[in-house]
Amino acid sequence: MNLPNRIADVRSLRGQEAFVYGLKERAKRQHCLAYGTFRAQVDRLETLRKEYSKAVAPITSVALYVKATALAVARNPAANAILFRGLLGTRIVRFHQVDVNLPVTRRLGERTITFVGTIRNAPAKSLAEIQRELTDYQRCPPEASHSIRRVLWFDGKPLWLARLVHWWMGRSPDFYIQNVGTCGLTLGTGHHEHSFPVAPTSVVFGRGGVAREPVVRGNEIAIARVLRCSLMIDNYVVPGLLAEQLMRDFKELLESGSFVAEELRAAAGSAVPRPERQSA
């Protein structure tokens, strides 16, 4: 005999759950989210990462994806904008500098928290600088990080307060940019095809899984490491043609690794000793 199912427990959304609910609710209510997927061959990028780690400073692949996200948006300034609503109507606000959001998960005592970290002015920073900020998010004292303090402040807070905060973030560009960045990067676990972010912003790249696959290079078939990528856009702000350009630029940056090679050349140039002057 099959017994009817019963409710195990019921809990109200509070704290971090309430904040995340408010964030996703704002993304769905205020923005027109659209998605595209593409793939990038990352063999050269990984080779350059290892070379950079030996020659300059150890870096992870996350630092590479943050910098590639920032550069792709910087190449397309119209995408570095957010839609806001207000009493005077709906408006699109474009920002001067590109700040990249990404999810950060770390242990804090007996609990694990996930929060939104932001790399400010990422296009102007070196990969080593970006990596230091990523490491700080994992190791800094909680009181030293605005992002962590924000999560801890929300502990136990009710859903209505989270909704109020997100309501104001969707209306005040100044309040928005004080708390988060202008675009984003979502990091999948690497075990799935694609990652599809949901965020109240205009551009978010998603890093999915990496697998060795056959690819065509010229007239030959080779085996390459292929990264699954996705792009989420707010179609109110980013039209289709601009989204295609963002995907092309992001893919080109990952496949060529040009921004890593440029930093390596700069580091090699600064390490070359200057010839001594000959005395007359």
LUMRO-65711 format. One line per field, with one value per residue (C-alpha): residue number from 1; residue in three letters; chain; x, y, z. Coordinates in steps of 0.25 Angstrom, whole numbers, plus 2048, in hexadecimal, padded with zeros to 3 digits. Each point is the difference from the previous one (the first is absolute). Example, Ala and Ser with C-alpha at 12.3 -4.5 7.8 and 13.67 -1.06 7.14 Angstrom:
residues 2
resi = (1; 2)
resn = (ALA; SER)
chain = (A; A)
x = (831; 806)
y = (7EE; 80E)
z = (81F; 7FE)
end
This chain:
residues 280
resi = (1; 2; 3; 4; 5; 6; 7; 8; 9; 10; 11; 12; 13; 14; 15; 16; 17; 18; 19; 20; 21; 22; 23; 24; 25; 26; 27; 28; 29; 30; 31; 32; 33; 34; 35; 36; 37; 38; 39; 40; 41; 42; 43; 44; 45; 46; 47; 48; 49; 50; 51; 52; 53; 54; 55; 56; 57; 58; 59; 60; 61; 62; 63; 64; 65; 66; 67; 68; 69; 70; 71; 72; 73; 74; 75; 76; 77; 78; 79; 80; 81; 82; 83; 84; 85; 86; 87; 88; 89; 90; 91; 92; 93; 94; 95; 96; 97; 98; 99; 100; 101; 102; 103; 104; 105; 106; 107; 108; 109; 110; 111; 112; 113; 114; 115; 116; 117; 118; 119; 120; 121; 122; 123; 124; 125; 126; 127; 128; 129; 130; 131; 132; 133; 134; 135; 136; 137; 138; 139; 140; 141; 142; 143; 144; 145; 146; 147; 148; 149; 150; 151; 152; 153; 154; 155; 156; 157; 158; 159; 160; 161; 162; 163; 164; 165; 166; 167; 168; 169; 170; 171; 172; 173; 174; 175; 176; 177; 178; 179; 180; 181; 182; 183; 184; 185; 186; 187; 188; 189; 190; 191; 192; 193; 194; 195; 196; 197; 198; 199; 200; 201; 202; 203; 204; 205; 206; 207; 208; 209; 210; 211; 212; 213; 214; 215; 216; 217; 218; 219; 220; 221; 222; 223; 224; 225; 226; 227; 228; 229; 230; 231; 232; 233; 234; 235; 236; 237; 238; 239; 240; 241; 242; 243; 244; 245; 246; 247; 248; 249; 250; 251; 252; 253; 254; 255; 256; 257; 258; 259; 260; 261; 262; 263; 264; 265; 266; 267; 268; 269; 270; 271; 272; 273; 274; 275; 276; 277; 278; 279; 280)
resn = (MET; ASN; LEU; PRO; ASN; ARG; ILE; ALA; ASP; VAL; ARG; SER; LEU; ARG; GLY; GLN; GLU; ALA; PHE; VAL; TYR; GLY; LEU; LYS; GLU; ARG; ALA; LYS; ARG; GLN; HIS; CYS; LEU; ALA; TYR; GLY; THR; PHE; ARG; ALA; GLN; VAL; ASP; ARG; LEU; GLU; THR; LEU; ARG; LYS; GLU; TYR; SER; LYS; ALA; VAL; ALA; PRO; ILE; THR; SER; VAL; ALA; LEU; TYR; VAL; LYS; ALA; THR; ALA; LEU; ALA; VAL; ALA; ARG; ASN; PRO; ALA; ALA; ASN; ALA; ILE; LEU; PHE; ARG; GLY; LEU; LEU; GLY; THR; ARG; ILE; VAL; ARG; PHE; HIS; GLN; VAL; ASP; VAL; ASN; LEU; PRO; VAL; THR; ARG; ARG; LEU; GLY; GLU; ARG; THR; ILE; THR; PHE; VAL; GLY; THR; ILE; ARG; ASN; ALA; PRO; ALA; LYS; SER; LEU; ALA; GLU; ILE; GLN; ARG; GLU; LEU; THR; ASP; TYR; GLN; ARG; CYS; PRO; PRO; GLU; ALA; SER; HIS; SER; ILE; ARG; ARG; VAL; LEU; TRP; PHE; ASP; GLY; LYS; PRO; LEU; TRP; LEU; ALA; ARG; LEU; VAL; HIS; TRP; TRP; MET; GLY; ARG; SER; PRO; ASP; PHE; TYR; ILE; GLN; ASN; VAL; GLY; THR; CYS; GLY; LEU; THR; LEU; GLY; THR; GLY; HIS; HIS; GLU; HIS; SER; PHE; PRO; VAL; ALA; PRO; THR; SER; VAL; VAL; PHE; GLY; ARG; GLY; GLY; VAL; ALA; ARG; GLU; PRO; VAL; VAL; ARG; GLY; ASN; GLU; ILE; ALA; ILE; ALA; ARG; VAL; LEU; ARG; CYS; SER; LEU; MET; ILE; ASP; ASN; TYR; VAL; VAL; PRO; GLY; LEU; LEU; ALA; GLU; GLN; LEU; MET; ARG; ASP; PHE; LYS; GLU; LEU; LEU; GLU; SER; GLY; SER; PHE; VAL; ALA; GLU; GLU; LEU; ARG; ALA; ALA; ALA; GLY; SER; ALA; VAL; PRO; ARG; PRO; GLU; ARG; GLN; SER; ALA)
chain = (A; A; A; A; A; A; A; A; A; A; A; A; A; A; A; A; A; A; A; A; A; A; A; A; A; A; A; A; A; A; A; A; A; A; A; A; A; A; A; A; A; A; A; A; A; A; A; A; A; A; A; A; A; A; A; A; A; A; A; A; A; A; A; A; A; A; A; A; A; A; A; A; A; A; A; A; A; A; A; A; A; A; A; A; A; A; A; A; A; A; A; A; A; A; A; A; A; A; A; A; A; A; A; A; A; A; A; A; A; A; A; A; A; A; A; A; A; A; A; A; A; A; A; A; A; A; A; A; A; A; A; A; A; A; A; A; A; A; A; A; A; A; A; A; A; A; A; A; A; A; A; A; A; A; A; A; A; A; A; A; A; A; A; A; A; A; A; A; A; A; A; A; A; A; A; A; A; A; A; A; A; A; A; A; A; A; A; A; A; A; A; A; A; A; A; A; A; A; A; A; A; A; A; A; A; A; A; A; A; A; A; A; A; A; A; A; A; A; A; A; A; A; A; A; A; A; A; A; A; A; A; A; A; A; A; A; A; A; A; A; A; A; A; A; A; A; A; A; A; A; A; A; A; A; A; A; A; A; A; A; A; A; A; A; A; A; A; A; A; A; A; A; A; A; A; A; A; A; A; A)
x = (800; 805; 7FF; 7FD; 80D; 801; 806; 80E; 802; 7FD; 809; 7FF; 80B; 809; 80F; 808; 7F4; 7F8; 80B; 802; 7F1; 7FF; 80C; 7FA; 7F2; 806; 807; 7F3; 7F7; 808; 809; 7FD; 80A; 805; 80B; 80A; 80A; 80E; 80D; 80E; 80D; 808; 80D; 809; 7F9; 804; 80E; 802; 7FA; 80A; 80B; 7FB; 7FF; 80F; 805; 7F7; 7F7; 7F7; 7F2; 7F4; 7F7; 7F6; 809; 801; 7F1; 7FE; 809; 7FB; 7F2; 804; 808; 7F4; 7F7; 80A; 801; 7F1; 7FD; 7F1; 7FF; 806; 7F2; 7F4; 7F1; 7FA; 7F2; 7FB; 7F5; 805; 800; 809; 80E; 80D; 80C; 80E; 80C; 80E; 808; 7FE; 7FD; 7FF; 7F7; 802; 7FB; 80A; 7FE; 808; 800; 7FD; 801; 7F6; 7F8; 802; 7FC; 7FF; 800; 802; 80E; 804; 80D; 800; 806; 804; 805; 80B; 805; 80B; 7FC; 809; 7F8; 7F3; 805; 804; 7F2; 7FA; 809; 7FC; 7F1; 804; 809; 7FE; 7F9; 7F1; 800; 80A; 7F6; 7F4; 7FA; 802; 7FB; 7F3; 7FD; 802; 7F8; 7F4; 801; 7F2; 7FA; 7F2; 7FC; 7F9; 80E; 807; 7F5; 802; 80F; 7FE; 7F5; 809; 80C; 7F7; 7FD; 80D; 80C; 809; 7FB; 801; 80F; 804; 7FC; 803; 806; 7FB; 802; 802; 806; 7FA; 808; 7FB; 805; 807; 7F7; 7F5; 7FE; 7FC; 7FE; 7F4; 800; 7F4; 804; 7FB; 80A; 803; 80B; 804; 80A; 7FE; 80C; 7FB; 808; 80D; 802; 80A; 7F9; 803; 801; 803; 80D; 802; 7FF; 803; 7F9; 806; 7FD; 7FE; 7FB; 7F3; 7F8; 7F1; 7FC; 7F3; 7FC; 7F4; 7FC; 7F5; 7FA; 7FA; 80E; 808; 7FB; 803; 80B; 807; 7FE; 807; 80C; 801; 801; 80A; 809; 7FF; 803; 80C; 806; 7FF; 805; 80C; 804; 805; 7FE; 808; 80B; 800; 803; 80A; 808; 7FE; 806; 80C; 803; 800; 809; 80B; 80C; 804; 80D; 80B; 805; 80E; 809; 806)
y = (800; 80E; 80A; 80F; 808; 80A; 80E; 7FE; 80F; 80E; 80C; 80E; 806; 808; 805; 7FB; 7F9; 80C; 809; 7F5; 7FF; 810; 800; 7F5; 807; 80D; 7FA; 7F9; 80C; 80C; 7FA; 7F9; 7F4; 7F9; 7F5; 7FC; 7F4; 7FE; 7F8; 805; 7F8; 803; 7F8; 80C; 808; 7F5; 7FF; 80F; 7FF; 7F6; 809; 80D; 7F8; 7FD; 80D; 80A; 7FB; 7F3; 802; 7F8; 7FF; 808; 80C; 7FE; 7FF; 80D; 808; 7FA; 804; 80E; 802; 7FB; 80A; 80B; 7FE; 802; 80C; 800; 7F3; 806; 805; 7FC; 803; 807; 804; 80C; 80B; 807; 7F4; 7F4; 804; 7F9; 805; 7FD; 800; 805; 7F4; 7F1; 7F9; 7F1; 7F8; 7F1; 7F6; 7FD; 7F4; 7FF; 7FA; 809; 7F9; 7F4; 805; 802; 80D; 804; 80F; 809; 805; 80C; 803; 80F; 806; 7F2; 803; 80A; 7F5; 7F5; 7F2; 7FF; 80C; 7F9; 7F3; 807; 806; 7F2; 7FA; 80B; 7FD; 7F2; 803; 80E; 803; 801; 80E; 804; 7FD; 808; 7F5; 7F6; 80A; 802; 7F1; 7FF; 80D; 7F9; 7F4; 7FE; 80C; 7FE; 7FF; 80E; 806; 7F9; 804; 80F; 800; 7FA; 80A; 80B; 7F9; 800; 80F; 807; 7FE; 806; 7F6; 7F5; 803; 801; 7F2; 7F8; 801; 803; 7F2; 7F2; 7F2; 7F3; 7F4; 7F2; 7F4; 7FB; 7F3; 806; 805; 80E; 80A; 809; 80C; 808; 80D; 80F; 805; 802; 7F6; 7F4; 7F5; 7F2; 7F6; 7F2; 7F3; 7FD; 7F3; 7FB; 7FF; 7FE; 80E; 804; 808; 804; 7F2; 7F8; 7FA; 802; 7FE; 80D; 804; 807; 809; 801; 80F; 807; 80F; 806; 80E; 809; 802; 80D; 806; 7F6; 7FE; 7F3; 805; 806; 7F2; 7F9; 809; 7FE; 7F1; 801; 809; 7F7; 7F4; 807; 804; 7F2; 7F9; 80A; 803; 80D; 808; 7F5; 801; 80F; 800; 7F5; 809; 80C; 7F8; 7FB; 80E; 805; 7F5; 803; 807; 80D; 801; 807; 80D; 800; 80B; 809)
z = (800; 7FC; 80B; 7FC; 801; 80B; 802; 807; 804; 7FC; 802; 7FC; 7F7; 808; 800; 7F4; 7FA; 800; 7FA; 7F5; 7FD; 7FF; 7F7; 7F6; 802; 7FB; 7F5; 7FA; 803; 7FB; 7F5; 7F3; 801; 7F4; 7FE; 7F6; 800; 7FA; 801; 801; 7FF; 80C; 7FE; 7FD; 80C; 809; 7FB; 802; 80E; 804; 7FA; 807; 80D; 7FF; 7FA; 808; 80B; 802; 7FA; 7FF; 7F4; 807; 7FF; 7F1; 7FE; 808; 7F8; 7F3; 804; 804; 7F3; 7F7; 807; 7FF; 7F1; 7FF; 809; 7FD; 808; 80C; 804; 809; 7FF; 80C; 803; 807; 802; 7F4; 7F7; 7FC; 7FC; 7FC; 808; 7FA; 809; 7FD; 806; 7FF; 80D; 7FF; 80A; 803; 80B; 80B; 809; 80D; 80E; 80B; 80D; 800; 7F4; 7F1; 7FA; 7F1; 7FD; 7F4; 7FF; 7F7; 7F9; 7FE; 7F3; 7FC; 7F2; 806; 809; 7FE; 801; 80D; 806; 7FD; 806; 80D; 801; 7FD; 80B; 80A; 7FE; 805; 80B; 805; 80E; 7FE; 805; 7F5; 7F5; 7FD; 7F8; 80C; 80A; 7F7; 800; 80F; 803; 7F9; 809; 805; 7F9; 7FA; 7F2; 7FF; 804; 7F5; 7F6; 805; 7FE; 7F2; 7FC; 803; 7F9; 7F3; 802; 805; 7F7; 80B; 80A; 7F6; 7FC; 80F; 802; 7F3; 7F2; 7F2; 7FA; 805; 7FF; 805; 803; 7FD; 807; 7F4; 7FF; 7F8; 7F1; 803; 80B; 7FF; 80A; 805; 804; 800; 7F7; 7F1; 7FD; 807; 7FA; 805; 801; 7FE; 7FF; 7F9; 7F8; 7F6; 7F2; 7F2; 7F8; 7F2; 7FE; 7F2; 7F8; 80C; 80C; 80E; 80E; 808; 80E; 7FD; 80A; 800; 801; 801; 800; 807; 7FC; 803; 7F3; 804; 800; 7F8; 7F2; 7F8; 7F7; 80D; 807; 7F4; 800; 80F; 7FE; 7F4; 809; 80C; 7F7; 7F9; 80E; 805; 7F4; 7FD; 80E; 7FB; 80D; 807; 7F6; 800; 80F; 7FF; 7F5; 80A; 80B; 7F8; 7FB; 80E; 804; 7F6; 806; 7FA; 7FA; 808; 7FA; 7FC; 806; 7F6)
end
